[in-house]
Amino acid sequence: MPVLRSLRLEDLDALMDLQRAGAVAGLGHIFPQETHPFPTAQVRARWEAEMQDPGVDCYAVVTAAGIGGFAATRGAELLHFGTAPETWGSGLAGWAHDAVVERLRRRGHGAARLRVFEENGRAIRFYERRGWVPTGERTRTSFAPYPLLRHYELALSP
């Protein structure tokens, strides 16, 4: 049975390997690795800063095999979410999603928010199957080539 726990500094090497693998496999068509390789140093620095920020909750999804996924929230926003490519289709992402959403619900949020790359059809299908609804708002990511992000919202029942 997986466990959702706070992310620790000693998790960062495994997290970077997992997040890089997921980004290359799932976002390679948005961020071609030949021209826009995964920005390991920037992403790691962001995680380190977020782990020190009392307003951000950073999570590790731990399985019998080790770190199998990650998530981070700030207020009612799901900032980061992903699982290892080898777990895709196993149900781990659905379990982790529900665990994170339940934490947001218990904190009294009426709705959750997230942003997802407009060209990430796999993630869009994942979130829409779980009740997330597009708000119509779009922004650009801070990472070149600056693709569009769709904004989504999920009503959280008490």
N, C-alpha and C positions, 0 to 999 in steps of 0.2 A: 504494500500500500504506500503510495507517495505521501510525502510530508511537505507542507508549505512552512518555511521558517525564514527568519531574517537572514539576509545576505551578509556574509562576513568577508573581511578583507582577504582571508586565505582562500576564499572561493573565486577570486577574480581571475586567476589564470585559467581555471576550468571554464568559467563564464565566458571569457574572451574566446576560447576555442569553440565553445558551443555557439555563441552569438555570431562569430565569423562564419562558421559552417552553415548556419541557418540563413544568414544574409546572402551568402554566395549561392546557395541552393534555391532560395525563395525569392531573392531580389536581384539576381544576376542580370535579368533582362532590364531592370531599372538602373542599376549601377554596374555596368559592364566592368569586370575586374581589370581589363587591359587599360582602361582609361580612368576608372574611378574605383580603385581597390578599397577594400574594407579599411576604414580609418581606425585601426586598432588603438593607437595612442590617444586619439581624441575620445573614442568611446570609453576607454578605460578611465581617462581623466574625468569624464562626465560621471561614470559610476562612482568613482572615489568621492567626487564632490556631492553627489546625491546621497551617498551613504552617510556623509557628515551633516547633511541638511536635516534638521528636526522636522521639517514639513514634508519630507519624502520618506515613504516606506518602501524599502527594497527587499525583495524576496527571492529565495532560491527554492526551486521545486526539486526535491531530493527523492531519488528512487534507489532501489537496491544497487543500481549500477553507478550511483553518484549523482552529480548535478545533471538533471534532465531538463531543466527549464528555468525561467526567470520572469520576474514581473516587478514593476515599480508603480506606485501611485503617489499623487500629490493632491491632497483634498479628495475630490470626487473624480479626478482624472486618472485614467489608466495611461501612464507615460510610456511604459515598455512592457512587452509581453512576447514570449517565444519559448519554443521547446526545441530540443535537439532533432535534427532531421530524421535520425533513425527511429524516433518515437512517433513521427507523423503517421496518423491513421490509427494509433494505438488507443486513443481515448485520453491520453495524458493531458493534452492541451485543454480538452473539455473539462477535465477534473480541475486543473489549475485555474482555468478561467472562473469556474463556479466558486472555488475557494476564495479567490481574490474579490470577486463581486460580493460574496457573502460578507467579507470583512468591511467593504464599503457600506453595505446595507446596515450592518451592526453599528457603524459609526453615525448612522442617522441621515445619510445622504439620500435625497429623494430621487436623484438621477445620477448616472455616471456618464463621463465623456471620454472619448478617445479620438485619435487621428490615425488614419491608415493610408498608405500610398494608393493613389487612384488606380495604378496599374497592377496592384497586388490582388488579383482576383481570388486567389486561394484564401487570403486573410479576410477579404470582404465577405466571401461566402460563409466562412467560419463565424464571423461576428453577426451577420444577418440571420443565420440559423438560430442564434442565441438571443434574438430579439432586439439587437442594436438597430437603430433607425438613422439614416443619413439626415443631417440637419440642413443640408444645402450649402453650408459654408465650406470653403476651400482655402487652403494656404499652401505655402511652399516650405519644404524642409530647408534646414540650414546647410545640408550637405550637397555638394555639387553632384550631379547636374541640376539640382534644385527641383525635383519632381513635385507634382501636386499631391497634397494630402486631403482626403475627404474627412470631414468631421462627422462623428456619430454620437448618438446618445442612447442610453438604456434606462428606462424607468425602473426604479428599485422599489418594489413593494415592501411595506414594513413587515 
